[in-house]
Amino acid sequence: MKKEEYLESLTEQIRFKPARYAVRDEVRSHIEDQQSAYEASGLGREEAEVLAVRQMGDPIEAGVELDRIHRPQMAWGMVGLAGVLCIVWMILPKLLSLGNAYEGVQELLPRGLFALFCMGVMMAVCQIDYSQIGRYAKWLALEFGGYYGTAFAVILVAVIAFLFLHLRRACARKTSLGG
């Protein structure tokens, strides 16, 4: 089997496409190093390539193992921790209040919706392929850096706080009306 055939067969097994190029370059480098060593020992170019590729093993098996290693995985422990912290954030004021800080379960609704929203945003961010952002790093730094970045962050926080407070007031109104 030729080097390019081997590399093609190997990288077809890797499902995370951005990792394919790095793996292809790394394995090609190993094959070429071994091929050079065989050529230095007196073998011809074609024979040295065939032996170097053969020494790499079965491309399907190697590709499956490389797929297992290079597959992006969700950090479920961190997601679980964030979920537990959200639940604690929702119920802790009720548990610590000496008076009637939260009247009933309806008061937990805005906090619960906000917590679900935050968990959804966190899960979406975890799924983003950050290597794609690298292409736009300079533009993002210029556009959102300095004063513009600070202003954007302040406005974003203000909008989220406004929506959260509006939802909380709406739930409080509904509760006071007996709904």
Secondary structure as the mmCIF struct_conf table of DSSP 4:
data_model
#
loop_
_struct_conf.conf_type_id
_struct_conf.id
_struct_conf.beg_label_comp_id
_struct_conf.beg_label_asym_id
_struct_conf.beg_label_seq_id
_struct_conf.end_label_comp_id
_struct_conf.end_label_asym_id
_struct_conf.end_label_seq_id
HELX_RH_AL_P HELX_RH_AL_P1 LYS A 3 THR A 11
TURN_TY1_P TURN_TY1_P1 GLU A 12 GLN A 13
BEND BEND1 PHE A 16 PHE A 16
HELX_RH_AL_P HELX_RH_AL_P2 LYS A 17 ALA A 40
TURN_TY1_P TURN_TY1_P2 SER A 41 GLY A 42
HELX_RH_AL_P HELX_RH_AL_P3 ARG A 45 GLN A 55
TURN_TY1_P TURN_TY1_P3 MET A 56 MET A 56
HELX_RH_AL_P HELX_RH_AL_P4 PRO A 59 HIS A 70
HELX_RH_AL_P HELX_RH_AL_P5 TRP A 76 LEU A 96
BEND BEND2 LEU A 98 GLY A 99
BEND BEND3 ALA A 101 TYR A 102
BEND BEND4 GLY A 104 GLY A 104
HELX_RH_3T_P HELX_RH_3T_P1 VAL A 105 GLU A 107
HELX_RH_AL_P HELX_RH_AL_P6 LEU A 108 GLN A 127
BEND BEND5 ILE A 128 ILE A 128
HELX_RH_AL_P HELX_RH_AL_P7 TYR A 130 ILE A 133
HELX_RH_3T_P HELX_RH_3T_P2 GLY A 134 TYR A 136
HELX_RH_AL_P HELX_RH_AL_P8 ALA A 137 PHE A 144
BEND BEND6 GLY A 145 GLY A 145
HELX_RH_AL_P HELX_RH_AL_P9 GLY A 146 SER A 176
TURN_TY1_P TURN_TY1_P4 LEU A 177 GLY A 178
#
